[in-house]
Amino acid sequence: MPGYHTKQESIAVAGADHLLIRSLLDRQQFADPLGEAERLGISSASWPLFGLLWPSGAQLAARMASRTLCQGERILEIGCGLALASLVTHRRGSDVTASDCHPLTAAFLLENLRLNELPPLKYLHGHWGAPEALVGDPVRACVTGLFDLIIGSDLLYERDAHADLAGFIGLHASDQSQVWIVDPDRGNRPAFHRQMAAQGFRLHEERLDQLATAHTLAYKGRLLSYQRGDLGGAPPQPVALA
């Protein structure tokens, strides 16, 4: 591709069939000839991050591969990057929408759907803390509506003093929704927990630490599971699909 190089790999996801994934060659890739990413507030240093596979994303994809399917639920992945979790969820037949703010995410998603012979997957522009001039941008179809499960990985990589991420989640979460975020033990969790509590969510944390094996890499992190709504302290019981 003009300005950047890619690679294609067969990616193993625990509990699911392998996926063919086209990604950026490495973190040195960059191309923004029209300044589109810059207008969205994406720096040259952060530009390639969307197009790489990350351990937390693999953890989220594995969790979605083993999760019981729920009849009629709507799922939203935020900050999806290469959308590994969305691809796994989509292949299982769930109603999932992938979202990100990077201008090339949709093109990479289309290519990875083609490589895996999957039907179209819904994609929307999702940008918390967007530059004011881009709010309501008519050029991009932005995330709207409410979702029953909102998922994401590696989202707490910078300080969010204005609670933009929690506000975005709160805006698009239904009254009885769950939020799953896989986080590699970043230091911004405590502030995010408080911001989510202000949106009406209670927290449950689960360690996801694993040692390296012949087939998997070591990982250290946790699943942050948030629940909105009064369910008497018990999580909702999904309805299994045949």
C-alpha positions in Angstrom: 0.0 0.0 0.0 1.2 3.6 -0.7 3.1 4.9 2.3 3.0 1.8 4.5 3.6 -1.9 4.4 1.4 -4.8 5.6 1.7 -8.5 6.5 -0.8 -11.3 6.6 -0.8 -14.0 9.3 -2.9 -16.9 10.5 -3.8 -15.9 14.1 -4.8 -18.4 16.7 -7.6 -17.4 19.0 -8.3 -19.7 22.1 -11.6 -21.4 21.7 -12.1 -20.4 18.0 -10.9 -21.3 14.6 -7.8 -19.4 13.3 -8.3 -16.1 11.5 -6.3 -14.7 8.6 -5.4 -11.2 9.6 -3.8 -8.4 7.5 -2.0 -5.9 9.7 0.7 -3.3 9.5 4.2 -4.6 9.2 5.4 -3.0 12.4 5.1 0.2 14.5 7.3 2.2 12.1 4.5 2.5 9.4 2.8 5.8 8.8 0.9 7.5 6.0 -1.4 10.5 6.3 -0.9 12.3 3.0 -4.2 14.3 3.3 -3.9 15.0 7.0 -7.1 13.1 7.8 -5.7 11.4 10.9 -4.1 14.6 12.1 -7.5 16.4 11.9 -9.0 13.6 14.0 -6.3 14.2 16.7 -4.2 11.1 15.8 -0.5 11.8 16.1 2.2 10.2 13.9 3.4 8.2 16.9 -0.1 6.7 17.6 -1.1 6.4 13.9 0.1 2.7 13.5 -1.4 1.4 16.8 -4.8 0.6 15.2 -3.2 -1.7 12.6 -1.3 -4.0 15.0 -2.4 -7.0 17.0 -2.1 -6.6 20.7 -2.1 -9.3 23.5 -5.1 -7.7 25.3 -7.1 -7.9 22.0 -6.3 -11.6 21.8 -7.5 -12.0 25.4 -10.8 -10.2 24.6 -11.3 -12.3 21.4 -10.8 -15.5 23.4 -13.3 -14.4 26.0 -15.9 -13.6 23.3 -15.2 -17.0 21.7 -16.2 -18.8 24.9 -19.1 -16.5 25.9 -22.6 -17.9 25.8 -24.5 -16.3 22.9 -27.5 -14.1 24.0 -30.7 -13.9 22.0 -31.3 -10.5 20.5 -28.5 -8.6 22.2 -26.5 -5.8 20.5 -22.8 -5.7 21.0 -20.4 -2.8 20.3 -16.6 -3.0 20.2 -15.0 0.4 20.9 -11.5 1.3 19.8 -11.5 -1.9 17.8 -8.3 -1.5 15.8 -8.1 -4.7 13.7 -11.3 -5.9 15.4 -10.2 -9.4 16.3 -12.9 -9.7 19.0 -15.5 -8.4 16.6 -14.5 -10.8 13.9 -14.7 -13.8 16.3 -18.1 -12.6 17.6 -19.4 -11.9 14.1 -18.4 -15.4 12.9 -20.4 -16.9 15.8 -23.5 -15.1 14.6 -23.9 -12.3 17.1 -25.2 -8.8 16.2 -21.9 -6.9 16.7 -20.8 -3.4 15.5 -17.1 -2.6 15.4 -16.0 1.1 15.9 -12.8 3.1 15.9 -11.7 6.6 15.1 -8.8 5.8 12.8 -9.5 6.6 9.1 -8.1 3.3 7.8 -9.8 0.9 10.3 -12.8 0.3 8.0 -10.6 -0.6 5.0 -8.6 -3.1 7.1 -11.8 -4.6 8.4 -13.2 -5.1 4.9 -10.0 -6.8 3.9 -10.0 -9.2 6.9 -13.6 -10.0 6.3 -12.7 -10.9 2.7 -9.7 -13.0 3.7 -11.9 -15.1 6.1 -14.9 -15.3 3.7 -17.2 -13.6 6.2 -20.3 -11.6 5.4 -20.3 -7.8 6.0 -19.9 -6.6 9.5 -21.3 -3.3 10.8 -18.7 -0.6 11.3 -19.2 2.9 12.7 -16.9 5.8 13.6 -16.5 6.0 17.4 -14.5 8.8 18.8 -14.7 9.8 22.4 -13.0 13.2 23.1 -13.2 14.1 19.4 -11.9 17.5 18.4 -14.9 19.9 18.8 -14.8 20.8 15.0 -15.5 17.1 14.2 -18.4 16.5 16.5 -21.4 15.6 14.3 -19.2 15.3 11.2 -21.6 14.4 8.4 -18.9 12.6 6.4 -18.7 9.7 8.9 -21.4 7.4 10.1 -20.9 7.7 13.9 -22.0 5.3 16.7 -25.6 5.9 17.7 -28.1 4.0 19.8 -27.9 1.7 22.8 -26.0 -1.6 23.2 -26.4 -4.5 25.7 -22.7 -5.3 25.8 -19.8 -2.9 25.1 -16.4 -4.4 24.7 -12.8 -3.1 24.3 -9.2 -3.8 25.0 -6.2 -1.7 25.9 -8.2 1.5 26.1 -6.8 3.0 29.3 -3.4 3.9 27.9 -3.6 7.6 28.7 -5.0 9.9 31.4 -8.6 10.9 30.7 -9.2 13.9 32.9 -12.5 14.7 31.3 -14.0 11.2 31.5 -14.6 11.1 27.8 -14.4 7.3 27.5 -16.7 6.7 30.4 -19.1 9.3 29.1 -19.1 7.7 25.6 -19.8 4.3 27.2 -22.6 5.7 29.3 -24.2 7.4 26.3 -24.4 4.1 24.4 -25.0 1.6 27.2 -28.5 0.3 27.8 -30.1 0.4 31.2 -29.1 -3.3 32.0 -25.9 -3.3 30.0 -22.5 -4.9 30.6 -19.1 -3.5 29.7 -16.0 -5.7 29.3 -12.6 -4.1 29.0 -9.3 -6.1 29.0 -6.6 -4.0 30.5 -2.8 -4.9 30.8 -2.6 -3.4 34.4 -2.3 0.2 33.3 -2.2 2.9 36.0 -5.3 4.7 34.9 -7.8 2.1 36.2 -8.7 3.8 39.5 -9.8 7.0 37.9 -11.7 5.1 35.2 -13.5 3.0 37.9 -14.7 6.3 39.6 -15.8 7.7 36.2 -17.8 4.5 35.4 -19.4 4.5 38.9 -20.6 8.0 38.1 -22.3 6.6 35.0 -24.1 4.0 37.2 -21.8 1.0 36.7 -20.5 -1.3 39.4 -17.2 -3.2 38.9 -16.0 -6.8 39.0 -12.3 -7.5 38.2 -10.9 -10.8 37.0 -7.3 -11.6 36.7 -6.3 -13.0 33.3 -2.6 -13.8 34.0 -1.2 -16.7 32.1 2.2 -18.3 31.7 3.8 -18.8 28.4 3.2 -22.2 26.7 4.3 -23.8 23.5 1.3 -22.2 21.8 0.6 -19.0 23.8 2.5 -16.0 25.0 2.6 -14.9 28.7 0.1 -12.3 29.6 -0.5 -10.2 32.7 -3.7 -8.2 33.0 -7.3 -8.3 34.0 -10.9 -8.2 32.7 -12.8 -5.2 34.0 -16.4 -6.1 34.0 -19.0 -3.4 34.6 -22.7 -3.8 35.2 -25.3 -1.1 34.8 -28.7 -1.5 36.4 -30.1 -3.3 39.5 -29.9 -7.1 39.0 -29.8 -8.0 42.7 -26.0 -8.5 42.6 -26.3 -11.4 40.0 -25.2 -11.1 36.4 -27.8 -11.5 33.7 -28.3 -15.1 32.5 -27.8 -15.3 28.7 -30.2 -17.3 26.6 -28.2 -19.8 24.6 -28.8 -19.9 20.9 -29.1 -23.3 19.1 
